[in-house]
Amino acid sequence: MSSISVIIPTYNRIETLPRAIESVLAQTHPADELIIVDDGSSDGSAAWIIEHYPQITLIEQQNSGVSAARNLGIEAARGEWIALLDSDDEWLPKKLEKQLALLVSDPVFKLVHSDEIWIRNGVRVNQMKKHSKKGGWIFHNCLPRCAISPSAVMIHRAIFDDVGLFDESLLACEDYDLWLRITSRYPVLYCDEPLIQKYGGHEDQLSRKHWGMDRFRIKALVAVLEAGELNEADYAAALEIMLGKAKVVLGGARKRGNLALVGEYEGLIERWG
């Protein structure tokens, strides 16, 4: 039977962390290992975990961001499969059972993800069509926006050996960057039913902390273009999306009179256009 390591990165989320932990412990197919990486929390999370969940592996680090926390957990994990869970989300009880069954039935795949339920400020909301999830070769679907939720995936550790870990230099969209690297090389398996609940609307979400999220997506797109490993069709599609996003950011920079950003994106567009 395949072994599964679950990794929960957390930073000052003692209010939502119990819900995430309990959703892992309530799985109908239990995980072999649960690792929580505390990213320098100041709210007592580490002490609370030690007191209430001594069976859980706790790793503490100085505040270095979610990518560094996930990477530390991945490197410490012993399982063949890595399942990620953000500390403000929760799994439905059969998440691991159903994903593992799909992987066993179709062993060519090394990543599986699922549909999800969205909760915003305590209210369930419907996803827009542009946010719909898919399986197969989905690189083109991953170009406009993040098409896979970290909390919804289970990834074979061989993928990380091949494409690398999360890019710790990105302040946001680090998952978007990783999915580009993975889906350009691997097809993905998709479970067409919600297996997680994602919660939004709180102030500490990265999308609220950083303006112009496409700035980070552009960096990820440039990196995957420069890597020189895309086929002709994927390269053309990535280039088109990158230039489109760059032109939008450039227009915003001009409106705000941000001359440094104007110069940066004019140079980027001239180089790649």
N, C-alpha and C positions, 0 to 999 in steps of 0.2 A: 504494500500500500504506500502511495506517495506521501511524503512528510510535508507538512505545511507550517511555515513560520508566519505569524501575524506581527506586523510592525505598526505601532501607533506613535506618531510624533506628537508632542503636545507642548504648548507654551501658554501658561496662565489660563488654563481652561478647566479649572477644578469643578466648575459648575456643570460642564457637559461631559467630562471624562468618564464619570461613572456609567452613563448611558452607553458610551462606546464600549467600555470594558465588558459590561454585562451582556451586550449584544454578541460579543465574541464567545463568552463563556456559555451562552445559551444555544450555541450552534448544534444542530442535530448531528453533524459530523465534526467532532471536536478538533481544534487545531493542536498540533504537536508542541507548539511553542508560542507564547505571547511575549513580545518585547515592547516595552514602552520607553521611548527616548524623550527624556525631559530636557527641553531646549532652554535651560536656565530660568525656569519659572520662578517668580517671586511670590506666588500665591499659596505656597505650601504643598504643591502637587506631589513632590517627591516624598515628603514625609507621610502624606495621606496614603499614597500607593503602598509604601512599606507597611503602614499600619493595617490597612484593610485588605491588601492583596499580596501577602508575602510570597505566594507561589509564582507571581509574575516576575519576569526578568526586567529589572529597571536599570537603564543606562542614563547617566546624567552628563550633560555637557554645558559649557558656557554658551550663552545665547549666540547662535550662529546661523539661524534660519532653518526653515522646514526642509530644504534640500540636504543640508548637512546632517540634520537629525535622521531623515530617512536613510541616507547613505550609511550612517553609522549603524543603524539597525540592520540594514541589508548585509553589511560586512560581518556583523556579529551573528547573523542568523545561521542555523544549522539545517534548516529544511531545504528540500528540493524545490519547493514552490514558495514564493513570497506573496503574501496577501497584505495589501496596504489598507489602512483605515485612518482617516482623519479624526481627530479627537472631538470634533463637533458633529460627526455623522454617526449613523448606526447601521448595522447589518440586520436584515431580516433573518429569522432562525435557520432557514435552509440554504443560506448563501453558499457556504462551502460545500455542502452536500451536492447541490445541483451543479455547481461549476466543476467540481471534481468528476462527477458522472459524465458531463459533456467531454471533458478532457480524456477520460478513459475510453470513451466511445470513439473519439477521433484524435488519436495520439500524435498526429502530425503537428498539431497546434501547440504553441508554447506560451500563449497569452489568451486568457478568457476574460470578458467583461460582461456587464449586464445593463439592463434598463434600470431606472431609478425613480424614486418618488421624491419630489421637491417640496420642501416645507419652507415658507418664507414668513418670518415673524409669526410663527405658530399656525399658519394657514397653508393648506395644501394648494399648490398652484400647478396649472397645466404647462407642460413644456411646449415651446414653439416648434414648428416643423423643422426649422434649421438646427435644432438641438437633438434631433432624433439620432439614435445610435445604430450602428451597423456592424456586420462582420465581414470577413474576407480580406481582400487587399484594399485597405481603406485609407491609404496615404493621401489621396486627393480629398477625401472627406475631412481629414485632419488639418488641412491647410488653412481654411478660413478661421477656425476657432478650435478650442480643445474639444475633441470628440470622444474622449474616454475619461471617466472620473477615476482618480486615484483610489477612492474607497471601493470601487466596483471591480478592480482587477485582481487577477491571480496570475503571476508571472513566473515562468521557469527561470531559475537562477542563471542558466546558460545564456539567456538573453543579455543579462548585465555583463557577463564576461565578453560578449560580442560587441555590444553597442556602448557600454559604459554606464555609469550611474547618473543621478540627477546632477545638472550643472549648477554648482553652488554659487557661481558668479551672477546668476539671474535672480533678481529680487522678486520676480513674479513670472508666471507662465513657464515655470520649470517643468511642469507636467506636459504642457504643449510641446516643449522642446524634446522631451524624452519620447513622446508618442511619434513625433516625426522620424526620429532615428530608428525606432522599432518598426513602424509600419512601412517604411521604405524597404525593409529587408524581410519582414515576416507578415504572413496573413494572421488575422486574429479571429478568435471564436467569440460568438455573441449569444448570450442567453436573453431571449426576447420576453423577459418578464422582470418586473422590479425585484431586485434582491437587496437593495439598500435604500435608506432614507437620508437625503442630503438636506441639511439645515442651513438657511441663509438669513441675511438681514442683520447680522451682528456687526459691531463696529470694527472688530479686529480682522475682518476678512481682507486678504491682500488686494482684492479688487477695489476696496475702499481706501486702502492706504496709498496706493500708487495711481497717479493719473496716467492716461494714455497707455493702456495695457498693450496696445499694438506695438509700442516701442520695443517691448521684450519679445514679442512674437517675431518682429523684424530681425532682431539679433539671432533668434533661433533659425529663422529661414536662411539668413546669410550663412550661418554656420553649416547647415545641411547642404547648401549649394556649394560652398567652398570645399566640403569634404570630398567631392568628386566621385561619389558612389551612386548617384541617382541615374536611372536609365533616362533616355531622351525625353520620354513623355512626362515623367515625374519632374525632371529638371525644368522643363518648359512651364509646367503648371505651378511649381514652387516659385519660379522667377516672376511669373505674372502676378501671383498673389502678393509676393514681397514688394514689388514695385507699386502695386495698387495701395497697399497699406502705407508705404513710404510717402506717397503723394498726399494721402489724407493727413498724415502727421505733419508733413511740410506745410500744408495749407493751414493747419491749426497753429503751427509755430509762427507763421507769417502774421496771422491775426493777432497773436499775443505779443508780437514784436520780439520774439526770442531769437535774436540774431545768431547765437551760437548753434541753436538747434536747426535754424534755417540753413546755415552753412554745412552742418553735418549731413542733413538729408538731401540738400542739393548735390553734394559730392557723391553720396550714395547712389542717387538716381542717375547721375552722369556716368558713374562707373559701371553700373549694371544695365542701364537703359540703352 
